[in-house]
Amino acid sequence: MRFRRVLALASVTLAGALLSVAAIAQTAAPAKPASVAQAKATVPAAAAAVAAAAVPPAAPLKPGDATAGQAKAAVCGACHGLDGNSSDPQYPKLAGQQASYIVRQLELFKSGQRQNPIMFGMATPLSPQDMADIAAYFAKQKTLPGIADQTLVSAGGKLYREGDKTAGIPACMACHGPDGRGNPGALYPHLAGQHAQYVQQVLTAWHSGQPWGKGPHAAIMLTIAGRLSTADIAAVASYIQGLHTAVPEAANASATAAAQ
């Protein structure tokens, strides 16, 4: 009897110990994902985090280097002239154009937002640094002034300086400046001396509803050009071609000579 009691007591003790071990094991077991889908979702997220950590940050873009840009822009000279003053009026002059504006147009060409098969091919291989360097080179060049058609100067000048309130056309100089040098901060381009043929073809395209990109600048010019008549476009394009400022060096030289 005594032996049976000892054996029963040992059995109860062993059972209690096993229950305790099971409870401890259950408590220490890691929590399972709420679902298989959640478990699978964590894998790509973790992989993406690891990949992002492994990729070094891109080097900051340096300011455009005009010297480096001269070499990179050599191929541009075939259409735009080696110094940015194109001899063929269907291609725009780039000399004196704002660097920020040139970079923006190259980006639009590369992305396909501005449609031009030739420029798409030229812009596609360019890196952001290449664009900055090329833009810096052309921005430092001097624009050669053009000559306006005297029969169109009066009408073109009025549109450029005053606009046409009755037609809802604002003055061009409100954005591009009285001397046509534009506004770099707002990405309003330099227009003074630009080929009349090029300006005319661009305004005509905008008049027909062909935008350059999807930003606010594209919307602005589509609206304005849509209100211009064919005669308006010809007149203001000719005026812009002849628009230029007096050479400051000559004025300074005269003032210095007079002072002496």
C-alpha positions in Angstrom: 0.0 0.0 0.0 2.7 2.3 0.9 4.5 1.6 -2.3 1.4 2.4 -4.3 0.9 5.7 -2.6 4.5 6.7 -3.3 4.0 5.7 -7.0 0.8 7.7 -7.3 2.3 10.7 -5.7 5.3 10.5 -8.1 2.9 10.3 -11.1 1.0 13.4 -10.0 4.2 15.3 -9.5 5.5 14.3 -12.9 2.2 15.3 -14.6 2.4 18.7 -12.9 5.9 19.2 -14.1 5.0 18.3 -17.7 2.1 20.8 -17.6 4.5 23.5 -16.3 7.0 22.8 -19.0 4.3 22.9 -21.7 3.0 26.2 -20.4 6.5 27.7 -20.3 7.2 26.5 -23.9 3.9 27.9 -25.1 4.6 31.3 -23.5 8.1 31.5 -25.0 7.1 30.5 -28.5 7.3 33.5 -31.0 4.1 35.0 -32.2 2.9 33.8 -35.5 2.0 36.2 -38.3 -1.7 37.0 -38.5 -1.9 35.5 -41.9 0.1 34.0 -44.7 -0.4 37.1 -46.8 1.1 39.3 -44.1 4.1 37.0 -43.8 4.6 37.2 -47.6 4.2 41.0 -47.5 7.1 41.4 -45.1 9.6 39.7 -47.4 9.6 42.2 -50.3 9.5 45.1 -47.9 12.5 43.8 -46.1 14.3 43.1 -49.3 13.6 46.6 -50.5 15.0 48.1 -47.3 18.2 46.1 -47.6 18.6 47.1 -51.3 18.0 50.7 -50.5 20.6 50.5 -47.8 23.1 48.9 -50.1 22.8 51.6 -52.9 25.0 54.6 -52.2 23.4 58.0 -52.4 23.7 59.8 -55.7 26.5 62.4 -55.9 25.1 65.9 -55.6 24.8 67.8 -58.9 27.6 70.2 -59.4 27.0 73.7 -60.9 27.3 73.7 -64.6 30.8 73.9 -66.0 31.0 76.0 -69.1 34.4 74.7 -70.1 33.3 71.1 -69.9 30.1 72.1 -71.5 31.9 73.5 -74.6 33.2 70.1 -75.5 29.9 68.4 -74.8 28.0 71.0 -76.9 30.2 70.4 -80.0 27.6 68.1 -81.5 24.9 70.8 -80.9 26.8 73.2 -83.2 25.6 71.4 -86.3 22.1 73.0 -85.9 22.5 75.7 -83.2 26.0 77.0 -84.2 29.2 76.4 -82.3 28.6 79.6 -80.3 24.9 79.1 -80.0 24.0 81.5 -82.8 22.3 79.3 -85.4 22.5 80.3 -89.1 19.5 78.4 -90.1 16.4 80.2 -88.7 14.4 77.0 -88.2 16.7 76.2 -85.3 16.7 78.5 -82.2 19.6 80.5 -81.0 20.9 79.2 -77.7 23.5 81.9 -77.1 22.7 83.9 -74.0 19.7 81.7 -73.1 19.3 81.1 -69.4 21.0 77.9 -68.2 18.0 76.9 -66.1 15.7 77.2 -69.1 18.0 75.1 -71.4 18.2 72.4 -68.7 14.4 72.3 -68.4 13.9 71.9 -72.2 16.5 69.1 -72.4 14.6 67.3 -69.6 11.3 67.7 -71.5 12.9 66.4 -74.7 14.4 63.4 -72.8 11.1 62.5 -71.1 9.2 62.9 -74.3 6.9 65.6 -73.0 8.3 67.9 -75.6 8.0 66.1 -78.9 10.9 66.4 -81.3 12.6 63.3 -82.8 16.0 64.9 -83.3 16.2 66.4 -79.9 14.8 63.2 -78.2 17.8 61.4 -79.7 20.2 64.1 -78.6 18.9 64.5 -75.1 18.3 60.8 -74.2 22.0 59.9 -73.4 22.6 63.2 -71.4 23.0 63.0 -67.7 21.8 65.8 -65.4 25.4 67.0 -65.1 25.8 67.0 -68.9 22.7 69.1 -69.3 24.0 71.5 -66.6 27.4 71.9 -68.3 26.0 72.4 -71.8 23.5 74.9 -70.5 26.3 76.8 -68.7 28.3 77.0 -71.9 25.5 78.4 -74.1 24.4 80.8 -71.3 27.8 82.5 -71.4 27.7 83.1 -75.1 26.5 86.4 -76.6 23.4 86.5 -78.8 23.9 88.1 -82.1 21.0 90.7 -82.7 18.7 90.2 -85.6 16.8 92.7 -87.8 13.0 93.2 -87.6 10.8 93.8 -90.6 10.1 97.5 -90.5 6.5 97.0 -91.7 5.8 94.9 -88.7 7.6 96.8 -86.0 4.8 99.0 -84.9 2.2 96.2 -84.5 4.7 93.8 -83.1 6.1 96.3 -80.6 2.6 97.2 -79.4 1.8 93.6 -78.7 5.1 93.0 -77.0 4.9 96.1 -74.8 1.2 96.5 -74.2 -0.6 93.4 -75.3 -4.2 93.6 -76.5 -6.8 94.0 -73.7 -9.7 93.5 -76.0 -8.4 90.1 -77.1 -7.3 89.1 -73.6 -3.6 89.1 -74.6 -1.1 90.2 -71.9 2.0 92.1 -72.8 4.9 89.8 -73.6 7.3 92.0 -71.6 5.3 91.3 -68.4 7.1 87.9 -68.3 10.0 88.2 -70.7 11.1 91.7 -69.7 11.2 95.0 -71.7 14.6 94.0 -73.2 13.6 90.4 -73.9 16.0 88.9 -71.4 13.4 86.9 -69.6 13.2 85.8 -66.0 15.6 83.0 -64.9 13.9 82.4 -61.6 10.5 81.9 -63.2 11.9 80.0 -66.2 10.7 82.6 -68.6 13.2 82.4 -71.5 15.4 85.0 -73.1 13.7 86.0 -76.4 15.7 89.0 -77.7 17.3 88.4 -81.1 15.6 85.0 -81.6 14.9 84.0 -85.2 11.5 85.3 -86.3 10.9 82.0 -88.2 11.5 79.9 -85.1 9.3 82.1 -82.8 6.6 82.1 -85.4 6.6 78.3 -85.8 6.5 77.8 -82.0 3.7 80.3 -81.4 1.8 78.7 -84.3 2.2 75.2 -82.7 0.9 76.6 -79.4 -1.9 78.3 -81.2 -2.9 74.8 -82.6 -2.8 73.3 -79.1 0.5 71.6 -79.1 2.0 72.0 -75.6 5.5 71.6 -74.2 5.0 69.4 -71.2 2.2 69.5 -68.6 3.3 72.3 -66.3 1.8 75.7 -65.7 4.2 77.3 -68.2 2.7 75.1 -71.0 -0.8 76.1 -70.0 0.1 79.8 -70.0 1.5 79.9 -73.5 -1.3 77.7 -74.9 -3.8 80.2 -73.7 -2.0 83.3 -74.9 -1.0 81.9 -78.3 -4.5 80.6 -78.8 -5.7 84.2 -78.8 -3.2 85.5 -81.3 -4.1 85.8 -84.9 -1.8 84.8 -87.7 -0.9 88.5 -88.3 -0.2 88.9 -84.6 2.2 86.0 -84.5 4.1 87.3 -87.6 4.3 90.8 -86.1 5.5 89.9 -82.6 7.9 87.3 -83.9 9.6 89.9 -86.2 9.7 92.4 -83.3 11.4 89.9 -81.1 14.0 89.1 -83.7 15.1 92.8 -83.8 14.8 93.3 -80.1 18.2 93.9 -78.4 19.8 96.2 -75.8 22.5 98.8 -76.2 26.0 97.4 -75.7 26.9 98.4 -72.1 30.6 98.4 -72.8 30.3 101.2 -75.3 28.3 103.3 -72.8 30.8 102.7 -70.0 33.7 103.6 -72.3 32.1 106.9 -73.3 31.4 107.7 -69.7 35.0 106.9 -68.7 36.4 109.0 -71.5 34.2 112.0 -70.6 35.2 111.7 -66.9 38.9 111.9 -67.9 
